[in-house]
Amino acid sequence: KKMKLVLSNAFRAAFGSSSSRTLDPLFCGVRHAAVSSFIGRSRTSITTPKVLPSLGINCCRGHSSTSLTAITPSHRLDGLDKPTVWEEFTPLAVEHNAVNLGQGFPDWEPPSFVINAMTMSITERKANQYARSAAHMPLAEVLAEEYAKKLNRPFIHAQTEVATTVGCTQAFYCAMQGLINPMDEVILIEPAFDIYSAQVKMAGGLPKFLPLRQHEPNKEGSTTHLNANEVFRLDMDELKATITPRTKILVINTPHNPTGKMFSKEELQDIADIVEQHPQLTVIADEVYEYIIFDKEHSPHVHFASLPGMYERTLTLSSSGKTFSCTGWKVGWAIGRLIC
């Protein structure tokens, strides 16, 4: 509503007056472009036309015309207007009163200490104004200290190796925009979070899909249930064959969405050995689920960037949303070293 009011006032100043009939298509177009440029496709269930009606506005104050070209989305959005998993599954879950496995958000409130910290930042620290654009320094300093321990680094520079973002989704978007040149290839391990491929395409890259293969060890007569780590495997020979001179990025998501698989240290080391053979390759490690694990002793989370020689080849992404059950706060970050 606020955005619509601002646009309405702006158009009144520029063109004299505007009816809701002429403003609504513009508002829809701006909203569609803004959302699409951020995540590649809308997360809402609102349907926006691919080609918008003519605004009926010309440059003469107070006059209108239907002869102008309609506002249309850019070609970067071609093919990105298909329904998302949220648009398809959430209405079905509501209609049938079903458990919704199509959207990964916690359905409980953040713990009290998190709520208290947020309240204090507003009322006592009065952190309500502009922050440093690259990263809010108090958060960046905490992240630098924490990740230095996680990634076996003697030191991580908070000013140059940490960026804070509007959730991990924006961190991934910024990484694609900052690293991909037109027609660069990005390897996505399937099944994958559907936003990955959309954001690769938005940056002008080419998604290349590499499936996790289903593997069922021979346990005849056993009553033990297999877990995702045992069932889903990445074929290293397939990975080697997928990489070409045009391959710029390999995306690793562990713990993996949606299978729940956690890549073992041995698997990640095999991947690292392959990455070593391709100096043009950067790894994006999406680790937003790092604290949501079932067996820390036997199946711990392993940070890809903690492996020997991989910190300089990896951009590690994460966020506070899943960890603290505050997905709506959209606090994400990226950790890595840019070598020019």
Salt bridges, closest charged atoms under 4 A:
ASP24 OD1 - LYS4 NZ 2.74
ASP78 OD2 - HIS75 ND1 3.16
ASP81 OD2 - LYS50 NZ 3.82
ASP81 OD1 - LYS82 NZ 3.55
GLU95 OE2 - HIS96 NE2 3.82
GLU146 OE1 - LYS149 NZ 3.77
GLU161 OE1 - ARG337 NE 3.94
ASP184 OD1 - ARG246 NH2 3.25
GLU185 OE1 - LYS208 NZ 3.56
ASP194 OD2 - ARG41 NH1 3.59
GLU230 OE2 - LYS219 NZ 3.22
GLU238 OE1 - ARG213 NH2 2.81
GLU267 OE2 - LYS261 NZ 2.98
GLU287 OE1 - HIS301 NE2 3.27
GLU287 OE1 - HIS303 ND1 2.58
GLU290 OE1 - LYS150 NZ 2.96
GLU290 OE1 - HIS303 NE2 3.60
ASP295 OD2 - HIS298 ND1 3.09
GLU312 OE2 - ARG153 NH2 3.47
GLU312 OE2 - ARG337 NH1 3.92
